[in-house]
C-alpha cells in the first residue's frame, strides 16, 4: 500500500488526481472528508501522533509531503513523529519531499536537512529524498506587479531556477509508485532555466524596478504575516537576489524522473 500525506494543500494537493482509481493507494489528511473523490483517505495529523499508528498500518511506501511552514522545532517534531511511527509500523520505504541543495542559505532549510539526516540514520527504513526547488507559482506570487504595473520585489539581478509545482507532483508520484529503483537516492529537482525579475516582468507585460530588502521587510511585517514568516520571505528574496538559487543551468534530475523536459517557469508564471 502507498500512503500519501499532506494532500489538502500545496504540492500534496496535486498528487491525488494522479493516483485516483489506482489500487492500493491511500491519502492521509487532517481532514479526510476533503480528500478528492477516487482516493480512499485516512486521518493523518502530524501534530497528533496518536493518529499515525493506525494510519500507517499495512503501508509499504510512505510519500511524506513536508509538513508545512512553521518554526523549526514544530516542523522537526512533526517529521520526527511521522518517521518514528513509520518505523514502528513496519513501513518499508519513505519518499520525502525536501528542499533543493542550493536552498541551504534559506531560513527554512534546517528542518528539511534534519529530516533527511533522520531518514539516513534509520535502521529499518529505505528512503528517497526529492530535493524540490522553489515553485514557479511561488515566484509569481512574490514578484507580482503592483496596481501600477511595476514589480518592486527585491530580487536585484538574481535569478531563481523555479519549477512548476505540477512537475514536482508528477515526479513524486513516479518515484513513489516504483520506490525500489530509487532507494538511497537524493534528487535535485529544479528548473533548467533560471529567471529573474526582468524576465517575469517581460512575461507579464509589466515593468521591473526592484526595491530594497529593508523596505520589503517592513511591508511583510505590516501585512500581518506571522513572526516566523517574515525572515523566511525576506531571506528567500535575499538568496535569489544574491545568486544562490539560480540552479545548475543544465538538464538535471527532474527531466529524468519525468521522462520529458520540465515545463518552463515563465509559462507557469504567465498562465500559459
N, C-alpha and C positions, 0 to 999 in steps of 0.2 A: 504494500500500500504506500502511496505517496501522499504526504500531508503537506499542504502549503499554508503558511501562516501569514498574517498581515494582509488579507485580501480585500479589505474595505477602503484602502486609501493608498495614494502614491503609486509606486511601482506595482505593488501587490494587486491593485485593482484591475490591472490589465492581464493578470495571469489566468483567472478562472475562465475567461472566454476562450482561451487557447487550450483549455483542458476539459471543457464541457463535454459530457457524454462519454468520456473515457472511463473504462473500468478501473477500479482501484485507486481513484483519486478522491481526496477529501480536502475541503478547505477548513482552515482554522481561523476563528474570528472572535473578537469580544462580543460581537453582535451577529450570531449565526443567521438570524432571520433576514439580515441584509445581504447575505451572500447570493449572487445571481443564480437564477434557476439553472439546473443542469449539473450542479456540483453539490454532492452531499456536504454538510457542514457540521463541525464540532466546535464546542466552546473552548477557545484558547485565549487566556488572558495572562500575559507575562507578569502583570502586577498582582496576580492571584495564583501563586504557584500550585495551589491545590487543584486547579483546573487542568494542569499539564499531564499528570499521570494518566487519567482516563482518556485524554485526548490523544496521547502518544501510543496507546495500546494497539499493537498489531501493525505499527508503522515501520516500514523498511527504509524509506527515504524521507527526510525532512527538508523541504525547501524553506529555509528560515529567512524571511524578509526582515531586514534590520528593523528594530522595534521603535524607530521614530526619534525625533529630536527631543532631547531633554538634557538635564545636567548629566555629566559623565557617570556619576555614581548611580543614577537611576537607570540609564541605558545598560550599564555593566551588570547591574543587579538583574535586569530583565533577561539579558542574554545568558548570564550565568545560570539562572534558574532553568531556562529552556534547555541548555546543554546538559545540565545535571539530570534533568528529567528524561532527556533522550537517552542518556547512558543507562539510567535505571530501567527504562522501558525496553531496552534492547534494540533501539533504533540502530540500523546498520550504517547509514550514510547521512551526513548533513551537508547540504549545499547552502552556503551563506552569501548573501549579497552585502558586500563590503564597500569600501571607498578606494578609488584608484590610488596607485602608489605615489603619484605626483601630488596627492592631496595631503601629504604628511604635514604640510605647513598650515592646514586648516584647523580651526579651533575644535572641530568635532571629529578629528581623526582618531583621537586616543581610544575611544570606546570601540571603534572598529578594529584597531590593532590589538587591543586586549582580547577581543572575541576571536580573532584569528589565532592568537597565541594559545588561547584556551582550547581551541579545536585541535591544534597541532599536538598539544600535550595530552589529549585524551587517550586513555589506554584501550578504549573499545571502539571508538567511532572512526569510520573513514570519513573524509571530508573533501570538499571542493570549495574554493573561495572565488567568488566573482567580484573583482575589484572594479566597481562601476564608476565611470566618470560622471560629472555633473550633467544634469539633463539640459537639453536644448530648451525645453519648456521652462526650466528654471531661469536660464539666461534671458529668455523672452520676458519673464516677469520682472527680473531685477534691472533690465535695461529697456524698459518700456518708455516710449516717448511721453512727455507731459502733454497737457492740453494745447500747448503752443507748438507741438510737433518736434520738440527738441529732446534728445536723450542726454541727460546730465549725469548718468551713472558714472562713478569714479573709477573707470576701467583704464584710464590713460591710453597707452598704446598697446596694452596687453591683450592677449587672446586666450580663448578657452576652447579646449578640444571637447566641445559639448556633444552629447549623444542623444538620439531620440529615445525617449522612455519606452516606447513600444519595442524598439530593437533590443533593449536590455531585458524586457519581459520575455521576448521570444527566445533569447539566448538562455535565460534561466530555465525556461521550460525544456528546451532541447537538452540541457545538461541533466536536469532532474529526472527526465524520462529514461536516461541511459547513464546513470552516475558512475558505473564501474569504469568506463572508459576515461573518466576524468578524476579518478581518485588521487588525492595528494597533489592536485594541481591548483595553482593560483593564476587566474587570467586577468589581464589588464584590458578593460573594456571601455575605451574612449573613442571619441570621434577621430576620423582620419584627416580632417582639415579643421584647424583651429580658426575661430572667428572672433573678432573684437567689436568694439562699439561702432566703429566706422562701417563695418560690413553689415551689422544689424540695422543701422540707420539707412543704409542704401536699400536693403531688402524691404524695409517698411516705408520707404519714401519720406524718411524723417531726416533731421539734422543731428549731428553729434557734437556736443560741447561738454566734455567731461568736467565734473565738479571735483571738489576736494573730499578726502575721506572724513575730515572733521565735520564738514557740513552734513555729510550723509549720516554720520553717527548721531548728530543732533536730530535729524529728521526721523531716523528709525526709532530713536528713543521717544520722540514726541508722538509717534504713531500708535503707541500703546503696545508695542512688542514686549514680550516677557524679557526679564533681565538677561537670561542666558542667550536669547536670540540676537541681542544687539551685537556682541562680539562675533557671533557666528556669521552674521551677514556682512559686517564691516571687514572681518578677516577674509571672507571669500572675495570681496571686491579687491582687497589688497593683494591677495595671492594671484588673482588674474592680472591685475594692473602691473605687477612686478615680474610677470613671466614665468610663474611656477606651475601653471595649469594648461600650457599650450600643447601637451601631449607629444608623442614621438614623431608625428608627421609622416608615418609610414603605415602600410597595411598591417593591421595587428590582429589580436586575438578575437575581436568582435566579429570581423568578417569570417574568420574560420569557423566560429561557432554558429553563425547564421547561415553559412553556405552561400553568401552573396555579399555585395558591398553594403555597408551601413547607409542608412538614409542621411543625406546631408543636413546638417543642423539648420542651415538657413532656410531650407524647405519647411522644416517644422515651425521655425520662428515666423515665417511669412504666411503660414497656414495653407501651404500648397500640398 
